[in-house]
Amino acid sequence: MDNILLLNKITSLPESMKSEVEDFIDFLTAKTEKIQKKGKPVFGSAKGMFVIKPGFDEPLEDFKDYMLNGKEFTGYANIYLVPEW
């Protein structure tokens, strides 16, 4: 948008709306500065912040009912359900 056209539109507004436009411009400026400061994440920047404890992949006792023969439940694709009539 042309700056002169924008200036003409702003000057034609009543004073109360001009203050709203000023507040919105301040908001946009702060938002842009925040985005520029943040930057892009760097791969590996969270290294060392999280620790996976030994046994993390072990089955949980709480889910023992959902396991078959001591093995993890893999879904219904490998099970043939026979109705009990």
C-alpha positions as CSV (number, residue, x, y, z in Angstrom):
1,M,0.0,0.0,0.0
2,D,1.2,3.4,-0.8
3,N,2.4,5.4,2.3
4,I,0.6,8.6,1.1
5,L,-2.7,6.7,0.7
6,L,-2.3,5.2,4.2
7,L,-1.5,8.6,5.7
8,N,-4.6,10.1,4.1
9,K,-6.8,7.4,5.5
10,I,-5.3,7.8,9.0
11,T,-5.7,11.6,8.9
12,S,-9.3,11.3,7.9
13,L,-10.1,9.2,11.0
14,P,-11.5,10.8,14.2
15,E,-9.1,11.2,17.1
16,S,-10.4,8.2,19.1
17,M,-9.8,5.9,16.2
18,K,-6.3,7.4,15.5
19,S,-5.3,6.3,19.0
20,E,-6.5,2.8,18.2
21,V,-4.5,2.7,15.0
22,E,-1.4,3.9,17.0
23,D,-2.0,1.1,19.6
24,F,-2.3,-1.5,16.7
25,I,0.9,-0.2,15.1
26,D,2.7,-0.6,18.5
27,F,1.3,-4.1,18.8
28,L,2.5,-5.1,15.3
29,T,6.0,-3.6,16.0
30,A,6.3,-5.6,19.2
31,K,5.1,-8.8,17.6
32,T,7.6,-8.4,14.7
33,E,10.5,-7.7,17.2
34,K,9.5,-10.8,19.2
35,I,9.5,-13.0,16.1
36,Q,12.9,-11.7,15.0
37,K,14.4,-12.2,18.4
38,K,13.1,-15.8,18.7
39,G,14.8,-17.0,15.5
40,K,14.8,-20.5,14.2
41,P,15.3,-23.5,16.6
42,V,18.8,-25.1,16.4
43,F,19.0,-28.9,16.2
44,G,20.2,-30.3,19.4
45,S,19.6,-27.2,21.5
46,A,17.7,-29.2,24.1
47,K,20.4,-31.8,24.5
48,G,20.8,-32.7,28.2
49,M,17.5,-31.2,29.2
50,F,15.7,-34.5,29.2
51,V,16.8,-37.8,30.6
52,I,15.3,-41.2,29.7
53,K,15.7,-43.5,32.6
54,P,16.6,-47.2,32.2
55,G,13.6,-49.4,31.8
56,F,11.6,-46.7,30.0
57,D,10.6,-49.2,27.3
58,E,9.7,-52.0,29.7
59,P,6.0,-52.9,29.9
60,L,4.1,-51.2,32.7
61,E,2.4,-53.3,35.4
62,D,-0.7,-51.1,35.0
63,F,-1.2,-52.5,31.5
64,K,-0.7,-56.1,32.4
65,D,-4.4,-56.8,31.6
66,Y,-3.9,-55.7,28.0
67,M,-1.0,-58.0,27.4
68,L,-1.1,-61.5,25.9
69,N,1.1,-64.3,27.3
70,G,3.5,-61.8,28.8
71,K,4.0,-60.1,25.4
72,E,2.7,-56.7,24.3
73,F,-0.7,-56.5,22.7
74,T,-0.1,-55.9,18.9
75,G,-3.7,-55.4,17.9
76,Y,-6.5,-57.5,16.7
77,A,-5.0,-58.4,13.3
78,N,-3.2,-61.5,14.7
79,I,-6.1,-62.7,16.9
80,Y,-9.0,-64.8,15.7
81,L,-12.1,-64.1,17.8
82,V,-14.5,-67.0,18.2
83,P,-17.9,-66.1,19.6
84,E,-19.0,-68.0,22.7
85,W,-22.6,-68.9,22.0
